Amino acid sequence: MKHIRYIFLILLLGVMLFAGTFPYASSSVTRPASAADALQGSEEEGDPPVNSTIESAFEPYYVDVARTWEEEGARPARESILVPGTRLSGQSEGASVTTGSYAGKEEVLIWNNNRTEWIEYEIEVPAEGMYEMVLSYHALIDEDAVYQSYRPTTMAVSFDGEYVFNEARAIEFARMFRDELPFKKDEKGNHIRPRPIEQNQWMRQSFQDAEGTSSLPLKWKLTEGKHTLRLQSFAPIVIDQIELVPPTTIPSYEEFQTTLPENNGNASGSEVIVIEAEHMQAKNDVAIQVMTDQDPLMSPDADNKLIFNAIGGTRWQNGGGAITWSFTVPDSGRYNLGIRAYQGYQSSKKVYRKIMIDGKVPFEELLAYPISYSTSWQGLVIGQSVEEPYEIYLEKGEHTLTLAATYAPYSPVLNEQEQVLARIRDLSENINTITGGVEDTARTWRIKENFPELITRTEEIKQRLERMETMLLEVNGEADANLQSLATAITDIEDILRYPNDLPYKLEDLSLISSRVASITSSLTAAPMALDKLYIAPAGTAFPRMEANWGEKTLRNVSSFFHSFSSDNRLSSSEEEVLNIWVNYGRDYVNLIQEMADQYFTPETGIEVQVDLLPDENLLVMANAAGKSPDIALGMTEGRPIELAIRGAVEDLSDYPGFDDLFEQYSPGSTLPYYFADGYYALPETQRFQVLYYRKDILQKLGLGVPDTWEEVIEMLPTLQQNGYNFHIPYNDYMTFLYQYGAEFYTADGMKTALDSPEAFTGFKLMTDLFTVYGIEQQVPSFYQHFRDGDMPIGIADFNFYLQMRVAAPELDGWWGMAPLPGTESEHGEVERWTGGNQTAAAIFSNSHLKEEAWQFLQWWLSSETQQRFGNDLEGFYGVAFRWNTANLEAFTGLPWNEEELAVMLEQWRWYKDMANIPGSYFIPREVMNAWNRTVLSGQNYRDALEEGILGMDREIWRKAREFDYIDEQGSIVDTYDPPQVTEPWKGVDRYVNP
């Protein structure tokens, strides 16, 4: 009978495959291969259709929709349509819009929103055609704010209630900044990083892809008649007008030459104009930073100091990041362009820059101009070759030159990559369905006879990988690490095809191939390049020497070697008047904190700051015992401050002026770990709590929704497990279950544990039943890997998991989501989602001689403006892997979350409650987990197991209370801890939550 069931299952699945009813997941959640995939179901003739399980939730990408319009023969519009910003036809309830004057213009729309709002315009289109849109706008600047946001205004743009393509969901309108010049110096002659100053100006910008995948503005095909344009945003902006204009046309260089005057004017007698790149006029992203380089031909010469003499590098690599310089042309005529650049960040890979003169691209060759890889600074003449530079005619007077990072030439490769990843996911799901999630190596498969579609799909993946390889080689011009990754993936697919009957055992191999293919995304979308100088030379005039010779480089290397032995090192200073700060984060964090202190704190207060890396937190205890502790420690784990406070090593911050204002920034549950003896001995810096992560594609395929309560989790488990999946719950997440059922860890006086309550036993029972009764896996080595592979499509994880998914799983972008934790429904019908987490904290040491100065620094460092600036700079410099999970809610909302992510985080934030620390509290998590082990692993009754743990907790709390004289020799209580109680969700979140 068992064999008959297997044969029946194989036949049934075979029929499903041949009938085309297998649940292939659509790539429309990311990028469809073409407009045919997006709109008609097939990329090209002969490709099998890909049926979507979540088609309605996602739009195709612009490149595919634009290709369809082109194939349909869509024509460019001939007329422009002008829409005044104040002519609204609708707005969301409570939208913060007014009409008035701003920055010299009358009758403009002032949209002062700090939550998601929308406005609408009714547009009469005279004739069907392709339109670009242009916005005339001004950043809404709050002159009274201490800190101005660096973030651009991001808008979602829809017509008639629909997003025509995916990019329309996030179109950015930049803010323009410049660096404060001249550069200031410290006492040792090193430059201090300049502050960004926002340009108070009106701007006119096309609606364009926020990621820079296209060098040209986005277009919309509009039919004749009335249309409703909706703009939805989360940030303030002032709108003058919206223009719908015919598409931009840019001539080729050959065509452009015919428009130039025949003579060279008077330019031939002019000198070469040299622009120092670090002296920019404007930049559209504060992440673009000046830098120092020791190359001997740099200007000014750094001479082994921190002298800003270049700009960019890895801080100028994101698509769309633009820098503008101004220059004056003494005579009208033809000119050539040149740059002195360093492009040695990614071996053998080209990067591209869009080059604009006076805000426009003169000819199409400058839409994405290639900069080749080189291990040293190189002089580049912009042209077809050094012998054939491009010529541009410039009138006498003021002009601007703009370079913008772009990876548009790699976009076709990335589009094809999305298709490959989608088909690998399809193939993996099909294999998982056939095998029931069980890899039975003793079973014999006949794939070619019974499931030929699997082989066809695998061969298609191989063909697409080969197509990607060819496309990438054409764009880059030579082999690089990305091409090698694709070649390895092709070899792996060929190995799978060599033995097709082993396909059911190749899920892990397919996952590795998917990871390898996805790994090239970050490289292809990053375009780092540094600039030293820019040159505008009269046509025919020789450029200055732009590359150092061997002798100059050798002398500089020797000088740098001997300078490395110098004791002139800021971090080795031991002057008592300098505020010493030890930081328990990585070196990148330390460097940025030092830069910000030099740039902002010291000039404002006159207090010098020295920031050092703390390699081991235990050094704080030893340094304090030796009388060598710092003035301030940052990044301490949440239990450390109270350990030090009990011994009188850190200050009670509540005694300092202004504490109450600083304290109000934090949720009451986040400050519990730092309370002791009527004082607060630290304040939180970062806060990490758990949320629910889920695979949209798999839950949709199973017909499951996102659970809101633990009852709904239990209801979905049979469906998950019957299909070879499971739900992930961290086995040590005891706070969630105990807090959600109303338990507390201590009695009101704090002298014993309160886990002997009915609420605690109920919560602990659910925590253990999920593993013993409902089949949750007890130990999961890597939820991230299981989630990525798809066999655990839903589960609970913390902030680090979010960073892993954003950084290391680009192939799943758009396929996963976040939700607040499942909770328990209260008697009032509210779902309570209480949970704890982990924090880092900042404290002042009691033996500091600069306590008041230390408090000034702590107030500055923990303020919302500094925390937001630090978070934005950190991520801007180093990428999303360095997302700063600040405990300051106002600063947290100013970081680059998307709307869905922020809504989830804010909902969970209101339910955050950590555990207070008292002497002996370290025994509580230890004994709770011992009780879990006894229940889940040894089969002991849950109540007996927890009661046994409670005895151990109370003994240790009593012993420590006796040690610190809270209980006298006769066993009488002399004093109590009285930890604060938090019973209500934090209402401080409400002002940031969308209505």
Secondary structure, DSSP 8 states (H G I E B T S, - for coil): -HHHHHHHHHHHHHHHHHHT-S----GGGS--SSHIIIIIS-SSTT------SSGGG----HHHHHHHHHHTT--B--S-EEEETT--SEE-TT--EEEEEETTEEEEEEE--SS-EEEEEEEEESS-EEEEEEEEEE----TT-SS-----EEEEEEETTB-SSGGGG-EEE---EEE-SS-EE-TTS-EE---EEE----EEEE---TT---SS--EEEE-SEEEEEEEEESS-EEEEEEEEE-------HHHHHTTS-SS-TTGGGS--EEEETTS-SEES-TT--EE----TT-SS--TTS----EEEETTS-STT-EEEEEEEESS-EEEEEEEEEE--SSTT--EEEEEEETTB-SSGGGSSEEE---SS-EEEE-BSSSSSB--EEE-SEEEEEEEEEE-GGGHHHHHHHHHHHHHHHHHHHHHHHHHTT---TTS---HHHH-HHHHHHHHHHHHHHHHHHHHHHHHHSS--HHHHHHHHHHHHHHHHHHSGGGGGG-HHHHHHHHHHHHTHHHHHH---EEEEEEEEEETT------S--HHHHHHHHHHHHHHTT----GGG---TTSEEEEE-S-HHHHHHHHHHIIIIIHHHH---EEEEE-S-TTHHHHHHHTT---SEEEEEETTHHHHHHHTT-B--GGGSTTHHHHHTTS-HHHHGGGEETTEE--EEEEEEE-EEEEEHHHHHHHT----SBHHHHHHHHHHHHHTT--EE--TT-HHHHHHHTT--SB-TTSSSB-TTSHHHHHHHHHHHHHHHTS---S--S-HHHHHHHTSS-EEEE-HHHHHHHHHH-GGGTTTEEEE---BEE-TTS-EE--B-EEEEEEEEBTT-S-HHHHHHHHHHHHSHHHHHHHHHHHHHHH-GGG---BS-HHHHHTSS--HHHHHHHHHHHTTB------TTTTHHHHHHHHHHIIIIIT---HHHHHHHHHHHHHHHHHHHHHHTTSB-TTS-B----------S--GGGGGGS--
